[in-house]
Amino acid sequence: MSSPVAVDIFVEDHAHEEFLKPLLERIAREEGVQVTVRVRSARGGHGRAVSEFQLYQNLIEQSVLGEQRPDLLIVAIDGNCSTFAKKRQEIRNAAKAAFSDQLIVACPDPHVERWYLADPDSFHAVIGQRPAIRKKKCAHGYYKNALAKAVQAAGHPPTLGGIEFARELVEKMELYQAGRNDHSLRAFIDDLRAKLRQTRAA
């Protein structure tokens, strides 16, 4: 039996971590790949996620961490109303050449909470309430508030604003439809599948 694929994740906050881990695990399962996940950065915002990613690469190259070199790296930062292409390129520019082939970029556009809401039908099945959102809205906090309001309207206690349902939402989500509704989510899923298939073939 082949060894699990080691995946290291850099994210800017807890909402990214809670969504991306089960999404990675689900897609790996669908692709027949066993993975081990290590979250390297999950707090401190966009700048810290990128800077810790850069520092981490240096430490890996110098063998300071004394750990297995990862097979894949996921770096996730919100688009924050910039263009998806610009944010993705920002992450790619932070990657050293030795790590560029392992890199998978996640840039929720404009914020990760929009990914939680990407498939309204499955969201309703899990939460019991259909989210009230516009087609595309850039205002800061819009999707975070929409997620929290939908969860509260369904009668759930306002604990973590909805991110506590991340695993259930990911498992129930119709990924094709979610990807049609959100191009940044589709781009991440497609890239992740491709990289997992490459590691499986190798």
C-alpha positions in Angstrom: 0.0 0.0 0.0 1.3 3.4 -1.0 2.1 6.0 1.7 -0.4 8.8 2.3 0.1 12.0 0.4 1.3 14.7 2.9 -0.5 18.0 2.4 0.5 21.1 4.3 -2.1 24.0 4.5 -1.6 27.7 5.1 -4.8 29.7 5.6 -5.6 33.1 7.0 -8.3 32.2 9.5 -10.4 29.5 11.1 -13.2 29.6 8.5 -10.7 28.6 5.8 -9.3 25.8 7.8 -12.7 24.3 8.8 -13.8 24.3 5.1 -10.7 23.3 3.3 -9.7 20.3 5.5 -13.0 18.3 4.8 -13.0 19.5 1.2 -9.5 18.1 0.7 -10.4 14.9 2.4 -13.5 14.5 0.4 -11.9 15.0 -3.0 -8.9 12.8 -2.0 -11.4 10.1 -1.2 -13.2 10.5 -4.5 -9.8 10.3 -6.3 -8.7 7.2 -4.3 -5.8 9.0 -2.6 -5.1 8.8 1.1 -3.9 12.1 2.6 -2.4 13.4 5.9 -3.2 17.0 6.6 -1.0 19.4 8.5 -2.3 22.9 9.2 0.7 25.3 9.3 -1.1 28.6 9.7 -4.7 29.3 10.6 -4.7 32.7 12.3 -3.5 36.2 11.7 -5.0 37.1 8.3 -3.8 37.2 4.8 -0.3 38.8 5.4 0.6 36.3 8.0 -0.5 33.3 6.0 1.7 34.4 3.1 4.7 35.3 5.3 4.6 32.0 7.2 4.4 30.2 3.9 7.6 31.9 2.8 9.4 31.2 6.1 8.2 27.6 6.0 9.8 27.1 2.6 13.1 28.3 3.9 13.0 26.0 6.9 12.1 23.0 4.7 15.0 23.7 2.4 17.4 24.0 5.3 15.9 20.8 6.9 15.3 22.7 10.1 11.8 21.2 10.8 13.0 17.6 10.7 9.8 16.6 9.0 8.7 14.9 5.9 8.8 17.3 2.9 5.1 17.7 1.8 3.8 16.3 -1.4 1.4 19.1 -1.8 1.0 22.6 -0.4 -2.3 24.5 -0.2 -2.2 28.3 0.5 -5.6 30.0 0.9 -6.3 33.8 1.1 -9.5 35.7 0.4 -9.7 37.7 -2.8 -11.0 40.7 -0.7 -12.6 42.3 -3.8 -9.4 42.2 -5.8 -9.4 40.0 -8.9 -9.0 36.3 -8.5 -6.1 36.3 -10.9 -4.2 38.9 -9.0 -4.5 37.1 -5.6 -3.6 33.8 -7.1 -0.5 35.3 -8.7 0.4 36.9 -5.4 0.6 33.4 -3.8 2.4 31.9 -6.7 5.0 34.8 -6.5 5.6 33.8 -2.9 6.4 30.2 -3.9 10.0 29.2 -4.5 10.8 27.3 -7.7 11.3 24.1 -5.7 7.8 24.2 -4.4 5.9 25.7 -7.4 4.8 22.3 -8.8 3.4 21.2 -5.4 1.4 24.4 -4.9 -2.4 24.6 -4.9 -3.9 28.0 -4.6 -7.3 28.7 -2.9 -8.6 32.3 -3.4 -12.2 32.5 -2.4 -13.7 35.5 -4.2 -14.3 37.7 -2.4 -14.5 35.8 1.0 -14.4 32.2 2.1 -17.9 32.3 3.5 -19.2 32.5 0.0 -17.9 29.0 -0.5 -20.0 27.8 2.4 -23.1 29.2 0.6 -22.1 28.1 -2.9 -24.7 25.3 -3.2 -28.0 26.7 -1.7 -29.8 23.3 -2.1 -27.3 21.4 0.0 -27.0 24.3 2.4 -30.8 24.1 3.0 -30.6 20.3 3.5 -28.0 20.7 6.2 -29.0 24.0 7.9 -32.7 24.0 7.3 -32.7 27.5 5.8 -31.9 28.8 2.3 -29.4 31.6 2.4 -30.5 35.0 1.2 -27.6 36.2 -0.9 -27.2 38.2 -4.1 -25.4 36.9 -7.2 -22.2 38.6 -6.3 -21.5 41.1 -3.5 -18.1 42.5 -2.6 -19.0 44.4 0.6 -16.8 43.4 3.6 -18.6 41.0 5.9 -21.5 40.4 3.5 -21.1 36.7 3.1 -20.0 36.2 6.7 -23.2 37.9 7.9 -25.4 36.1 5.4 -24.0 32.7 6.7 -24.6 33.7 10.3 -28.1 35.0 9.6 -29.1 31.8 7.8 -27.9 29.6 10.6 -29.7 31.7 13.2 -32.9 31.9 11.1 -32.9 28.1 11.1 -33.0 28.0 14.8 -29.4 27.1 15.5 -27.5 28.8 18.4 -25.2 31.5 17.2 -21.9 29.9 18.2 -19.4 30.1 15.5 -21.4 32.0 12.9 -22.0 28.9 10.8 -18.4 27.6 10.3 -19.2 24.8 12.8 -21.3 23.2 10.0 -18.4 23.2 7.5 -17.8 19.5 7.5 -21.5 18.7 7.0 -21.8 21.3 4.3 -18.8 20.0 2.4 -20.0 16.4 2.6 -23.5 17.3 1.3 -22.4 19.8 -1.3 -23.0 19.1 -5.0 -19.6 20.2 -6.1 -20.4 20.6 -9.8 -23.2 23.0 -9.0 -21.2 24.8 -6.4 -18.4 25.3 -8.9 -20.8 26.6 -11.4 -22.0 29.2 -8.9 -18.5 30.2 -7.8 -15.7 30.2 -10.2 -13.0 30.6 -7.6 -14.2 27.4 -5.9 -14.3 25.5 -9.2 -10.7 26.6 -9.9 -9.5 25.3 -6.6 -11.4 22.0 -6.9 -10.1 21.4 -10.4 -6.5 22.2 -9.5 -6.7 20.0 -6.4 -8.1 17.0 -8.4 -5.4 17.4 -11.0 -2.6 17.5 -8.4 -3.9 14.5 -6.5 -4.1 12.5 -9.7 -0.5 13.4 -10.5 0.6 12.2 -7.1 -1.4 9.0 -7.5 0.2 8.4 -10.9 3.6 9.0 -9.5 
